[in-house]
Amino acid sequence: MTAETKTTGAAQNEIRTYRGRRFDASTVVEVRVSGGKIVSVETLDDAGTDCGVGVCGADGRDGLPIIAPGLFDIQVNGAVGVELSSAGLTEDGVVAVLDKMLRDGVFRCCPTLTTNAPETMISAAARIASALEKRPDLRPTVWGIHLEGPFISTAEGAVGAHPKRFCVPYSRELFDRIQDACGGLVKLVTLSPEYEGAGEFVRFLRSRGVVVAVGHTNATCAQIDEAVSAGATLSTHLSNATRHLLPKWENYFFGQLADDRLTASLIVDGFHISPQLVRAIVRTKGLDRIVLISDQSPLSGFAPGRYKTELCELEIQPNGKVTLAGDANLLACASFPVSHCVANVASIEGLTLAQVYPSATTVPARLLGAPLFSNVDATAVDESGRADWLEVGADADFLLFRLIPATFGALGVLDGASFRTGRFDFEKIVWRGREIV
């Protein structure tokens, strides 16, 4: 039994029962839900098996799904045909993206506004805020807006797929206009510290309660150090948005990789970063300083083919890789949800879910100063600093899934015929007591 419904009396007294193996303890638990809340949690055994790749996740030998908390994705550019950083963004479009996040098992996210015309970024920020006002039930799904630009580099490679004409040096006025338009929802800003006054601008953002990330940069190691010393704490999709050839000894990739003060976000969809580089970054930073992100594009959820967007034409390759149309090597966001990244890292490093899962839940939460889980207050932790996401009385927020590991050919992800991205095969997605899947 993976999920059974028991009705007792009136509809409001309905009790639903879910059974699964905890991702973090490998014990089987039975969770009962009523009125959107967890009403009981019973541990059925303590023997369990390790929820690693190829064990309870992959082969399902015990017949039970994994039960785990909802995911936290801090970089979502759009989905289902909706570009968030767009002059044509509507409230319905925002809702469609957030609904897609819930169906991907993402209970908290940072809608991301990529570099665009100032008025476009301002209007898009306002539209996100107004959508949440009209749909307050979705407000818990948005921790804050992520500005990925426009304060980024125009250098080749570093600029990535962002339009150069809208990349600008730091502007307090522009930031304030965007922040005012969304009522203070901006919680994360990615910038390049290569412009004059980087440290001062980072301190300005930190004084506004905003987390600062280094990304899309052509900065020197000294400039990166200035930004980090001023309060920057994250590298946005480290190793991506870089030139193909970098100086051998000192460059902006090594400058961020070697700095223990920086957490690194990674897009481990199988295309943005090789398995070998995933291993190198994970082993250098440590899992407690890795944040997995989807970098989902407006084309997420679409079939392979060419699609026109507001700024350019994009293409989804047959294997799911998103590129600029006509250039299969120039990546333009991603098409897979963040759960694929979790499965891929576990496969690449031979790690368990208990080891990898925090990179898409509690690590981003701590980075952004959010509660550790979507249904647990930040203060609800035990002596070891751990919060239990299956607390009686808490909102019923959890996932039931089986883990399908990634497979790699002889050349890793470059061997497109053999590579298969890992994923979660969802049986149930329960959010606020409501079954999404």
C-alpha positions in Angstrom: 0.0 0.0 0.0 1.6 3.3 -1.1 -1.4 5.6 -0.5 -4.9 4.6 0.6 -7.8 6.7 1.5 -9.9 6.1 4.6 -13.2 7.9 5.0 -14.5 8.4 8.5 -17.8 10.3 8.9 -18.1 13.7 7.2 -15.7 14.7 4.4 -13.8 17.1 6.6 -12.8 14.1 8.8 -11.4 12.2 5.9 -8.1 10.6 6.8 -5.6 9.6 4.0 -2.7 7.3 4.8 0.6 7.3 3.1 3.4 4.8 3.5 7.0 5.1 2.3 10.7 4.7 3.2 12.2 7.9 4.6 15.0 9.2 2.4 17.1 10.3 5.4 16.6 7.3 7.8 15.7 4.4 5.5 12.9 3.5 8.0 9.4 2.8 6.8 6.8 5.3 8.1 3.1 5.5 7.8 1.8 9.1 7.7 -1.8 10.0 8.2 -3.2 13.3 6.9 -6.5 15.1 7.6 -7.6 18.7 7.0 -4.3 19.4 5.3 -2.3 18.6 8.4 -0.2 15.6 9.5 -2.2 14.0 12.2 0.1 11.0 13.0 3.4 9.5 12.0 4.2 5.8 12.8 7.5 4.1 12.3 6.9 0.6 11.1 10.5 -0.7 11.1 14.0 0.3 11.8 15.9 -2.1 9.7 15.5 -0.5 6.3 17.9 -0.4 3.5 20.1 2.5 2.3 18.2 4.8 0.0 21.1 5.0 -2.4 21.1 4.7 -6.2 20.4 1.2 -7.2 18.8 0.2 -3.9 15.3 1.2 -2.7 15.2 4.0 -5.2 16.1 2.2 -8.4 14.9 -1.3 -8.1 11.9 -0.9 -5.7 12.5 -4.3 -4.3 10.6 -3.6 -1.1 7.6 -2.3 -3.1 7.6 1.1 -1.3 8.3 4.5 -2.6 10.7 7.0 -1.0 9.1 9.7 1.2 10.9 13.1 1.3 10.2 16.8 1.7 9.5 19.1 -1.2 12.4 20.7 -3.1 13.7 24.2 -3.1 14.8 25.6 -6.5 16.4 29.1 -6.5 16.7 29.5 -10.2 13.5 29.2 -12.3 13.4 31.3 -15.5 10.0 30.0 -16.7 8.2 26.9 -17.8 5.4 25.7 -20.0 5.9 28.4 -22.6 6.0 31.3 -20.0 9.1 33.5 -19.9 9.2 35.3 -16.5 11.5 38.1 -17.7 9.1 39.2 -20.3 7.1 42.3 -21.2 4.2 40.0 -22.0 4.2 38.2 -18.6 0.7 37.8 -17.2 -0.6 36.8 -13.8 -2.0 33.6 -15.3 1.5 33.0 -16.7 3.0 33.3 -13.3 0.4 30.9 -11.9 1.2 28.4 -14.7 4.9 28.4 -13.8 4.2 27.9 -10.1 1.8 25.1 -10.8 4.5 23.4 -12.9 6.9 23.8 -10.0 4.4 22.0 -7.7 4.0 19.2 -10.2 7.8 18.9 -10.3 7.8 18.4 -6.5 9.2 22.0 -5.9 7.4 23.5 -3.0 9.6 26.7 -2.8 11.3 28.5 -5.6 12.8 31.8 -6.7 11.2 33.0 -9.9 14.2 34.4 -11.8 14.3 37.5 -13.9 17.1 37.4 -16.4 18.7 40.4 -18.1 16.2 42.4 -20.1 15.2 46.0 -20.7 14.8 47.9 -17.4 11.1 48.5 -17.9 10.5 44.8 -18.8 12.2 43.6 -15.6 10.3 46.2 -13.5 6.9 45.2 -15.0 7.7 41.5 -14.7 8.6 41.9 -11.0 5.3 43.7 -10.5 3.4 41.0 -12.3 4.8 38.3 -10.0 3.8 40.2 -7.0 0.3 40.9 -8.3 -0.2 37.2 -9.2 0.6 36.3 -5.6 -1.8 38.9 -4.3 -4.6 37.3 -6.4 -3.5 33.8 -5.5 -2.4 34.0 -1.8 -2.6 30.2 -1.7 0.5 30.1 -3.9 2.4 32.7 -1.8 4.3 30.0 0.2 5.8 28.6 -3.0 7.7 31.8 -3.7 10.5 32.6 -1.3 11.7 35.5 -3.3 12.6 36.8 -6.7 16.1 36.1 -8.1 17.6 38.9 -10.3 20.1 37.2 -12.6 21.2 40.4 -14.2 21.3 43.1 -15.6 24.5 43.8 -13.6 26.6 41.2 -15.4 29.4 41.0 -17.8 29.2 41.6 -21.6 32.3 39.6 -22.3 32.0 36.6 -24.6 31.3 33.4 -22.7 30.6 35.2 -19.5 27.4 36.9 -20.8 26.0 33.5 -21.8 22.6 33.8 -23.6 21.8 37.1 -21.9 21.3 40.1 -24.3 24.5 42.3 -24.2 22.6 45.4 -24.9 20.8 45.3 -21.6 23.8 44.4 -19.4 24.7 47.5 -17.3 27.0 48.4 -14.4 25.5 48.6 -10.9 22.6 51.0 -10.4 21.0 51.5 -7.0 18.2 53.4 -8.7 17.3 50.5 -11.1 17.5 47.9 -8.3 15.2 50.0 -6.1 12.7 50.4 -8.9 12.5 46.7 -9.4 12.3 46.0 -5.7 9.6 48.6 -5.2 7.6 47.2 -8.1 7.3 43.8 -6.4 7.0 45.1 -2.8 10.4 43.9 -1.7 10.2 40.3 -3.1 13.7 40.4 -4.5 15.8 38.1 -2.2 18.7 37.2 -4.5 20.8 39.1 -7.0 23.5 37.6 -9.3 26.0 40.1 -10.5 29.5 40.4 -11.9 32.0 42.1 -9.6 34.1 43.4 -12.5 32.7 46.9 -12.4 33.9 49.7 -10.3 32.4 49.9 -6.9 31.6 46.2 -6.6 32.2 45.9 -2.9 30.1 49.0 -2.2 27.2 47.7 -4.3 27.3 44.3 -2.6 27.2 46.0 0.8 24.2 48.1 -0.4 22.3 44.9 -1.4 23.2 43.2 1.8 21.8 46.2 3.8 18.5 45.6 1.9 18.4 42.0 3.1 19.4 40.6 -0.3 21.7 37.6 -0.8 24.4 38.3 -3.4 25.8 35.9 -5.9 28.7 36.1 -8.3 27.9 35.0 -11.8 28.1 35.7 -15.5 31.4 37.3 -14.7 34.7 38.3 -16.3 36.1 39.5 -13.0 39.6 39.0 -11.7 40.3 36.9 -8.6 41.0 40.2 -6.7 37.6 41.6 -7.8 35.8 38.4 -6.8 37.6 38.6 -3.4 36.4 42.1 -3.0 32.8 41.1 -3.6 33.0 38.1 -1.3 34.6 40.2 1.5 31.8 42.6 1.1 29.2 39.8 1.6 28.6 37.8 -1.6 28.0 34.2 -0.6 27.0 32.3 -3.7 28.4 31.4 -7.2 25.6 31.2 -9.7 25.8 28.0 -11.8 29.6 27.7 -11.3 31.5 26.7 -14.4 28.8 27.8 -16.8 28.8 31.2 -18.5 32.5 31.0 -19.0 34.9 31.2 -21.9 35.9 27.9 -23.5 39.6 28.8 -22.8 40.7 30.3 -19.5 44.1 31.4 -18.2 45.9 28.4 -16.8 46.8 29.6 -13.3 44.4 32.4 -12.3 40.9 32.8 -13.6 37.3 33.5 -12.4 36.4 29.8 -12.2 39.3 28.9 -9.9 38.8 32.2 -7.9 35.3 31.0 -7.0 36.0 27.3 -6.6 38.9 27.9 -4.1 37.0 30.4 -2.0 35.4 28.5 1.0 33.2 31.5 1.7 31.2 30.8 -1.5 28.5 28.2 -1.9 28.2 27.0 -5.5 25.0 26.4 -7.4 25.2 23.8 -10.1 23.0 22.8 -13.1 23.5 19.0 -13.1 21.1 18.3 -15.9 23.6 16.3 -17.9 24.5 19.0 -20.4 25.6 22.1 -18.4 28.5 20.3 -16.6 30.4 17.0 -17.1 30.4 14.2 -14.6 34.1 14.7 -14.0 33.6 18.4 -13.2 30.7 17.6 -10.9 33.0 15.3 -8.9 35.7 18.0 -8.8 33.4 20.7 -7.6 31.5 18.6 -5.1 34.7 17.2 -3.6 36.2 20.7 -3.4 33.2 22.5 -2.0 31.6 19.7 0.0 27.9 18.9 -0.2 27.1 21.5 2.5 28.2 24.2 0.1 26.4 22.9 -3.0 23.0 24.1 -4.2 21.4 22.3 -7.0 19.3 24.4 -9.4 17.2 23.6 -12.5 17.7 26.8 -14.5 14.4 25.9 -16.1 13.6 27.8 -19.3 10.3 28.8 -20.7 10.6 25.6 -22.9 10.5 23.3 -19.9 7.8 20.8 -20.5 7.9 21.2 -24.3 8.8 18.6 -27.0 12.0 18.9 -29.0 11.9 21.5 -31.7 12.5 25.2 -32.4 10.6 27.9 -30.5 10.6 31.7 -30.7 11.0 33.8 -27.6 10.9 37.5 -26.9 14.6 37.9 -27.3 15.7 35.0 -29.6 14.9 31.7 -31.1 15.7 28.6 -29.0 15.8 24.9 -29.7 15.2 21.8 -27.7 17.5 19.0 -28.9 16.1 15.5 -29.1 17.9 14.6 -25.8 16.3 17.6 -24.0 19.3 20.0 -24.2 18.1 23.6 -24.7 20.3 25.8 -27.0 20.2 28.8 -29.1 18.6 27.8 -32.4 21.3 26.7 -34.9 24.0 26.4 -32.3 23.9 23.1 -30.5 26.8 24.1 -28.2 25.4 27.4 -26.8 23.3 26.4 -23.9 20.2 28.5 -23.0 18.8 27.5 -19.7 17.5 23.9 -19.2 14.4 21.8 -19.7 14.5 19.4 -16.7 13.4 20.0 -13.1 15.8 20.1 -10.2 14.9 16.5 -9.2 16.9 15.4 -12.2 20.0 17.1 -10.7 19.6 15.3 -7.4 19.4 12.0 -9.2 22.3 12.8 -11.4 24.7 13.9 -8.6 23.7 10.7 -6.6 24.6 8.6 -9.7 27.8 10.4 -10.6 29.2 10.3 -7.1 27.6 7.1 -5.9 26.0 8.9 -3.0 22.8 8.3 -1.1 19.7 10.5 -1.2 20.3 11.3 2.4 23.7 12.8 1.3 22.5 14.7 -1.8 19.0 15.7 -1.0 19.9 18.7 1.3 21.5 20.4 -1.8 18.0 20.9 -3.1 16.3 21.6 0.2 18.1 22.7 3.4 21.3 24.1 1.9 19.5 26.7 -0.3 17.1 27.4 2.6 20.0 28.2 5.0 21.7 30.3 2.2 18.6 32.5 1.8 17.6 32.5 5.5 14.5 30.5 4.9 12.9 27.9 7.1 14.6 24.6 6.5 11.5 23.0 5.0 8.3 24.3 3.5 6.2 23.2 6.4 8.6 23.5 9.4 9.5 26.8 11.1 13.1 27.8 11.1 13.2 27.4 14.9 11.8 23.8 14.8 15.1 22.0 15.1 16.6 19.5 17.5 19.9 19.7 19.4 21.8 18.8 16.3 20.2 21.5 14.3 18.0 19.1 12.4 14.3 19.8 11.7 11.8 17.0 11.1 9.6 17.6 8.1 7.2 14.9 9.3 6.0 16.7 12.5 2.5 16.0 13.7 0.5 19.2 13.3 2.6 20.5 10.5 1.2 21.1 7.0 1.2 17.9 5.0 4.0 18.6 2.5 5.9 15.6 1.2 6.8 13.6 -1.9 6.5 9.9 -2.7 8.7 8.8 -5.5 11.1 6.2 -6.9 14.6 7.3 -7.9 15.6 6.4 -11.5 19.4 6.8 -11.6 21.3 8.4 -14.5 23.3 6.3 -17.0 26.4 7.5 -18.7 28.2 6.3 -21.9 31.9 5.8 -22.3 32.3 9.6 -22.9 30.0 10.7 -20.1 27.3 13.1 -21.2 29.1 13.7 -24.5 28.0 10.2 -25.5 24.4 11.3 -26.3 23.3 7.9 -27.4 24.1 6.3 -24.1 23.4 9.1 -21.6 20.1 9.1 -19.7 19.4 11.7 -17.1 18.3 10.6 -13.7 14.9 11.5 -12.4 12.2 11.0 -9.8 9.2 8.9 -10.7 6.5 10.5 -8.6 3.7 8.4 -7.1 2.3 11.2 -5.0 3.0 14.9 -4.5 1.2 16.1 -1.4 1.3 19.8 -0.8 -0.7 21.5 2.0 -2.6 18.2 2.2 -3.6 18.3 -1.4 -2.5 15.7 -3.8 -0.9 17.3 -6.9 -0.1 14.0 -8.4 
